[in-house]
Structures are given as C-alpha cells and as structure tokens.
Amino acid sequence: MKKAVLCKFLDFKRKKTSGLKFMLILIWLMLVPSQMEAGEPFVFTTVWTAQAEFAGYYVAKEKGFYTEAGLDVKIQHPSLTSSVYHRLETDECNAGMFALMSALDIIGNKGTPLVNIFQTSMNSSYVIVSRWGKNPLTQKGTRMAVYNSEPNYLTSILNIREKMNYDWIHFAGNINVFLSGAVDAMVIVTYNEYYQLLQAGFKMPEEGLYRFCDHGYNIQENGVYVKRDYYESHPQQVKAFAAASRKGWEWAAEHPEEALDIVMKYVKANNTPTNRVMQKLQLQEILRLQQDKESGKREFRVRPDMVKKASRLMMECGMLKREVTYNELMGK
C-alpha cells in the first residue's frame, strides 16, 4: 500500500514538475526516515530495574519526545535470567545500557562491535565503604562485598595495582551483609546503596570512604549502545533517540518533582521495592553525576581521555585483550 501510494505520487510529480525539481523531491523522499518506519519499534533495555537512574528516558517516553521524533520507543528492564547484553546480542532489543568499561569489555574481549549513541554519566559513582570506619586502602586482605551482577572492574583494578588481596564476597545488592558485619568493606554507588546505608542509620565518616573519582579512577559509567550494524543501517533512528533522550533529561533536570512522578509510575508498574524519598535522592545524585567535573555542565558526551584511561587500565590488569579506541567506540 505504502509503495503504491509513493509510486503514484512520483508519477504525478514527473508529469507536473521540471526534471530538476523532480530530482530534488525524489532526493528529499529518500532522505526521510522510513518510519522511522511506521510500526517499527525502537526497543531500549536499561541496565537495572525501574528507578530514577533512568528518569530522563521515562520522561522522553511519557512527555511524547520520542513520538515527536518519529520513534515508537519501548523501554525494557533486564531480569535475572535475561541480561542487557543477552537481549542486545540476540536482537531482543535495539539498544542497551552499559557502563563504559563494560562496553570496552564487550568490544575488546567478546568481539561484539558496539557504538555509543548517547552518554549520560560523566563521573564514576563507585565508592568503597569500610564497615569499621577505617581508611579502605589500609584494609588489605579484607572481606570485600561486591556486586554479583557485574565484573567490578575498578575494584578489581585497585586490588591488583595496590596489592589489596581482597577476599571477594559477592552480593545481589542487599546491604544487610554489610550491616551484619559479615564483610569488612563493600563497594557501593553514590545514588543507591549510599542512601540505603544512610536511611539505615549507618554513619559513614569521610575517612572510611574511598571515592574512586577522587583517586585517578574517574571513569564514565552508563551510556546507550547499539550494535554497529544497526548503527549503520538505522542512522536516523539513533540520532532521533539521542536527541529525544537528551531533551528528556534536560526536562527532568528542570522539573525534578514532575519527573519523579513519572519515575514512580514506572516503579509501581515494575514492582520495584523502593520509596519516593529514596528515588528523589537518587535522581538528585544522578543529575549531579551528569555534570562534568571540569566544565560543571551536562555535556552528554563520551570523553576521549576517559576511554583511553579505561582501556589502558583494563589492559594493564589483564582485563582487556586489545585497546578499544574512542573512534571505534563512536562508530567512526
């Protein structure tokens, strides 16, 4: 039906317009996104369950920014049995969220070519917190609780470079293993477990914290990636998604309470065990982490120097088979 209408339109134009004018019309038609193609969804999988970490994407969806850009965006969340990588690799989604080091790992070790199409994080949120209020760098051979759901690149790099000899204890994200004293230290992120510990009444003196961003390990985290073949075959879609997502995040920063209303809608729909107070704190911290330390602005870009640093650190510690360059990461 679509092709028939287009053919009739072109035939009409051939009869009514000059050759040059017809060619200009034809070129314009060829450049218009094909649905961005009507009926073809753009499926995006976040890196975790529904929460304020993804507020800008929820806003872009609910405020119609994706629709205005010609996209039918479906937002998914991973499960214990279906990770972001699995969904992207098996074409269950078009785009997935990964931290920068995870993306380098996938490209350099697994051999899956990914391209970054949108970047939110400008800073590392990772912190080591001591159960006993000690300087974490003095706790060699300690029982270290780390996320079960990710490779914990920075903590592993610190372990190797500083010869910490950690006794790794893997946890799924619950802070009880830490509060009970079953471990001596734990890796947390400033927008999640940090506030959980505060809400639990745990006191965290600054001397008992090791903030990776302050010790030469400030590596960007979450961005949105697609496989290179999709990037090359759907250039309009990825550009439109990036532009609409940025609009969503900028709106969220300007209207945090309304953005939080939208977040809570997704939280309830996905049965995420949290509360509005926690999500408000998380949104504030996520927005802070989006600000580049040097410029103080939300730049929504991958920094070449951080790609180089991350690649170098991972290679030095045997975590990466080869260097992954900025140009490769950006599809250039």
N, C-alpha and C positions, 0 to 999 in steps of 0.2 A: 504494500500500500504506500509506504513512505517513498520507495523508489519510483513508483508510478507517478505520484504527485510531482516529484522532483523532475522527472523526465518531461512531463507536460509543461512545467514551469520553464525549463530550459528551452524547450521547443518554441514556446511563446516569445521568449527573450531573443531567440535567434531571428525571429521574423520582425520584431519591433525595435531592435536596437542595432547600433553600428557594431562592427567587429570588435573594436577596442573596448567599447562599453560592455559588450557581452563577455569579453575575456575578464574584465575587472569583476563583473558579477560572479562569474564562474570561480575565479580565484577566491573571492570572499566566501562563497558557499563551501569551498573545500577547506577553508581555514576554520569555519565554525565548528565547535566540538559536536560530535555526532550524538551525544546525549548530555553531551557529556552524558552519554547517549541515553535517550529516553528509555527509562525502565532498567538501566544497568546500575545496580547499587555499588557504592564505594564502601567496602567493609573495613572497619578500623578496629583493631584489638588493642586495648590498653595493657599495661604491664601488671595490673593488680585489680582487686575488687573495687567496686564503686566507692569513690571517695573524692574529697576536694582536690586531690592531686591532679584530677582531670577536669576541673571546673570549666576551663575555657572551651573544651570540646563539647561539654554538655550545653554550655551557653550557645555556642555556634549552632548546635542542633536545635535547641528549643526556641531561639530567637529568629530562626529562619535564615541565618547567614549562609549555611551550606546550600539551602534551597535556592537562595538568591544567586548563588554562584553556579547553579545548574547541576548540583550534586544531590544524590539520594544517599546520604551517609547513614550507615548502620554502625552503632557503637557496641562492641562486644567487650566482655571481660574474660580473662583466662580462667581456667579451672585447674584443680589438682591433677587432672588426667589429660588436659589439653593446654600446653603452654603457648605463649605467644609465638615462639619460634616454630613449633609444630604446626600451628594454624597457618603461618605465613608460608612455610615450606610446602605444605600440602594444598595450598591455594584455597584455604578456608576463609582467608581474609586477603585484602589487597594491601593493607598497610599494618604495621605493628610497631609498638613502642619498645625501644631498647635503650639502655644506658650506653654511653659512648664506648666504654670498654667491652661491653657485651657485643656491640656491633663489630668492633675490631676482631674479637674472638671468632665470630661467625664468618666474617670475611676471610681472615687470615688463616684460620685453622680448619673450619668446616668447608671452606671453599664456596660458600654461597654469596654471590655478589649482591650487596645491599647498597642502597643510595639513600642518604639523609634528605628528606624533603621538607622537614620543619623541626626547629630546635627550640625548646623552651628553657631547659636548665642551663644556667651559666656558671654554676658553682657546685662543689661537692657538698652533700648534706651529711656525709658519714662522720660518725663520732664514736670513739671508744670510751665507754664509761666504766670506771672502776667501782666494784661493789663496795670497796673499803675506803674510798676517798683518796686513794694513792695516785701518784703520777703513773699512768698506764705504761710509760716507757721503762719504768723500774720493775714491772711485774713480769719478768722473764719466766718462762716455764709455767705460766698461769693457765687456768682453765678458762678458755675463751669461747663464749657463746656467739655463734654466727648464724646467719640466715640459712635455712635448709633449702630455700628456693633459688639461690643464686651462687655464683662461684666466689663471691667476696674477694674480688681482685685486689683492692687497695690493702685490705688487712693481710692478705697473703704476701703481697709485695713488702709490706712493713715487716712481717715475720721473717722473710728471707734477708732483707737488707740490714735489719737491726739484730738479726740472730735471736729472735724472741723465743723460739722453741715452744710455741703455743701447743696446748693440749686442746684440740678442737672439740667443742660440744655444739652439735647442730640443733637449732630450734626452729619452730614454724612461725614464730612471730609473737608468741605469748611472753610477757615479761616476768611471769611467775618463777621461771627457772632462775632468773637473776635475783629477784627479791628474796627467794628462799635461801640464797647463799650457796646454791649448788654449783655456781660458777663464780669466778673472781672478777670477771670483766665481760662486757657484752658490746657488740657492735650495734649501733642504733642509727636512725636517721633523725634529723632535727625536726622533721614535720610529722613524725608519727610516734615512735617509742619514747622519744624525749618528753613529749607531753603526757604520754601514758604514765611515765615514771613520776612526773610532777603531780599528776592527778592522784597517784597512789600515795603521795606524801613523801616520796624519796627525795632526800636532799642531795644535790649534785654540786659540790664546790668546784670551781673552775679548775683547780689543780688536779682534780680527779677525772678530768676530761681530756681527750686527745682529739682535737678537731683537725681532720686531715687537710682541710682547706688552708689551715694556718701553718702547715709544716711542709710545704712544697708538693703537696698532693692534691691541689685543687683541679680536679678533672670534671668536666661537664658530665651530666648524667642523662636523663631521659630526652629522647628525640623521637621523631616518627620516621620510619624507614619503609621502603618498598624494595622489591627485588628489581635488579637492573632491567630485566626485560620488560617489566611493567612500566618502569620509569621511561623507557624509550618508546614504548607503544602507546602510552597514555600521558603525554606531556601536559595537555590542558587540564586533565583531572588533578594531577599532583600539584600544579600551580594554583588551581582553584581551591583545593583543600588547604594548602598552606596559607593562602590569603584569608580565607574564611576563618580558619583556626586562629590566626593572629588577631583578627577582628573580635573573635570570641574572648580571647584572653585580655585584650585591651578593655573590652566592655566589662569583664569580670573585675578588673583592677579598679575601674571607675565606679562600679556598682556592686561592691562586695556582699552586701546583705541580700540583694536580689539574686546574685549569683549563688549565694549559699542556699536560698530557697530552692533553686534548680538542683543543686547538688543533693539536697536532702530528698528530693523526689526520686533521684536515681538510687540513693542509699536505701530508701524504703522499698523500692521496686526490686532491688537485688538482695534484700535482707542482710545488709552489711551491719554487723554488731558495732555500733558507734553512737554518737550523740551530736547534737548541733554545736555544743560548746567545743568539742574536740575537732569537729570539722571547720569551725571558724578559725581556730588556732592553726590548723593545717593549711587552710587557704592563705592566711597571712604569711606563713613561713614559705610556702611555695612561691608566692608573689615576690617575696624578698630574695629567694634563691634565683629568680629570673633576672635579677639586676646584676649586670656585670660589675665586678669589684672595682675595675679601673674607671669605667665611664659612669657608673651609677645608673645606667639606663637598661631597659629591657630591649635587648638587641635581636633576639630571636635568630641567632646565627650560630654556626659551629665555628669555634676559634681554631685556626690552623695550628697555633702554638700548642694548644691542648691536645690536638690529635697527635702531633709529633711527640709530645711528652708522654702521653698514654701509650703510644706504640713503642717508644723507647723503653719505658719501664717494664712493659709486659715482655718484651724481647729479652731484656737483661735478666729477668727472673724465669725465663724458660716458659712463659705462658703464651707466646706468640711465635709461630714458625717464621713469619716474614713481616717486614714493615708494611703497614697499610697507610697510604698517604692521604692527605687532605683531598687532593684532586680525585682520587679513586673513591673516597667516601661520598663525595659530592657529585659523582657521575660525570666527571669531566674527562 
